[in-house]
């Protein structure tokens, strides 16, 4: 329990630092709604004993306003799902009064080899239109699982920043925010996260 509490506080401080560095522009007094991340049901979703439709039913039954339909719970991931599946899920959410707030992919932008990095960039770009079709505002992305052996943080940033800038520019074309999810991975501190966000310097990356 102490370890979990310490991790929670550390994460909260990191988020607070990030928000302090770049205040969110919104009308004062805006009501923030509660959404459920599909990862809450990771085991049954990965086992196939539960579907995203079931997650929407759960949200409706428990008066949860929204849901984050993480990409890797869609059939066929990492390939983008067909439109009929996307629109059926969107319709189900609408009929149940649930907002699809976002989606997410499991990318690795710490790869420094251009040929290896290209498919990772394409993965994010493939899911931007999916997110837009869902009517969601953001697509969650990662930096990468760890600092590669033999590389420095600055060296990785040299290739990571333009990769994210390309994704943010593509997200802008579809009205989708590329949302960075620090996950105690390549990014270890609030300062590192802020540095990356500042370097990308896009209103469509946050």
N, C-alpha and C positions, 0 to 999 in steps of 0.2 A: 504493500500500500504506500509506504513512504516514497518508494522509487517511482510509482505511478504518479503520485502527487507532485514530485519534483519535476518529472517530465512534462506534466500538464502546466505547471507554473512557468517552466522554461519556454514552452511553446507559446503560452499566453503573453509573456514578455516580448518574445520575438515578434508576435503579431502586433502588439501595441507599438513596438519600435517602428515597424514597417508603416503602420498607419500614421504615426507621428511624422515620419519622414515625407509621406505623400498623402495628405488628407483626402479622403473620399469626397468628391463634389456631389452633394445631394441637398435637397431642400430640408432645412431644419425641421425636426419633428416627424420625419418620414418613418412610417411604421415598418419595421423589418419583420418579415414572416419566417416561420420555422419550416425547414425542409429536411427531409431524410435522405441520406446518402445510401444508395443501393448497397454499398459495401457493408452496411449493417447486417445484411443477409448473405455475406460472401460465401459461406460454406454451402448452404442449400442452393444458391444460385449456380455455383461452380459444379455442384453435384447433379444439377438438373432436376432437383426435387422442387424447385421454385423458379418462377419466371418474373420478368419485369412487370408483367400484368398483375401478378400476385403482389408485388411490392406496391403498386398503385392501389390495389384493393386494401392493403394494410394501411396506407396513408389515409384513405377515405374513411376507413373504419375507426381510425384513431384521431380524426380531425387534424391531420398534419397538412399544412398548406401546400407544400411542394415536395418534389423528389428530384434527386440528381441521378440520372440514368447512366451510370458509368459504362463506357464503351465495351469493356470486356465481358459484360453480361449479355450482350447482344449476340444472337446466333451468327456464327461465322467469323467473329472477331479474330484477327485484326482487320479483315476485309469489311468495308462499309456495308451495312444491311441494305436490302432492297427498299425502294420507296414504299411499297405496300405495307411492309412491316413497320416502317417509321411512322407512316400516317395512321395506321391502326392503333399504335401505341399512343400517339398524340391525341387521337380522338377519344380513346378510353380515359386518358387523363382529364381531358376537357369535360367529358360527361360526368366525371366524378368530382369535379371542382378542384382538381389538383394541377398546380403549375409545374411544368418541367423546367427546373431552374438552370440545369446545365448537364454536361456529360464530361467524360474524361478518357484519356488514353494513357498507356504505360510506355512512354518514350524514353530514350536514352540519348541525350545530347552531349554526353561527355566523350563520345567517340571523336577522335581527332583526325582519323582518316576520312577524306572527303567521300570516297566511294562507300564507306560503311555508314557515314552520317546521312547520306542522301535518302535512303529508305526511311530513316527515322523522321526526317523532315516531312517526307511524303505521307507518313502515317498520320501526323498531326493535320496536314492539309486535307487528307481524305476525310477526316472526321469533322472538319469545320462545316462543310455543307450539311452533313447529317445533323449537327447541332442546330444549324439554322432551320432546317426542315422540321425539327422537333419544336421550334418556337422558343428555344432556350437562349439565354444571354451569353453563356460562357462555356468554354471547353477547358477543362483542367489538364495541365501538363506537368511533367516532372523535369528536373534538370538532368538527373542521371543517378544511378545507384551509389556511385562512390567516386572519389578522386582516383583516376587511373594510375597504376604503378609507374613510377618514373617520370610523372608529369607534375607540374606545379599548378596551383589554382589559376594563376594568371595565364598560363599556356592554354589551359582548357577554355578559359573565357574568350580567348581570341577566336575560336571557332564556334563557341556556343552562342555568343552575342549575335553574330550575323544570321545564324540559324533561326533564332527566336525572332529576329527582326523580320525575316522573310515570312514566318508564320503569322506574326502580328499584322503585317501588311495584307496577307491573304485573308486573315480574319476580318479585317476592316471591310474588305470587299463584300463580305457576307453578313456583316453586322454582328460578328461573334467576337467576344473578348477572349484573348488567350490568357488564362488564369494560372499562374505559377503556384504549385503546391509544394512548399518546402516539407521535406519528409525525413529529416535527419539522414540525408543521403549525401550527395555532393555538396549541398548547402548545409553547413553546420551551425551558422550563427545568423542573427538578425542583420549584422553588418554585411555579411557576404550576400544575403538576399537583397538588401537595399542596393548594394553595389551593382548587382546584376540587373535589377529593374531600372536603375538610373542609366546604366550603360545602353540598355535597349531603347529607352527614351521614346516610348510609344503610348498614346492614350488607349491603344487597343491591347496593351499588355499590362497586367497588374498582378 
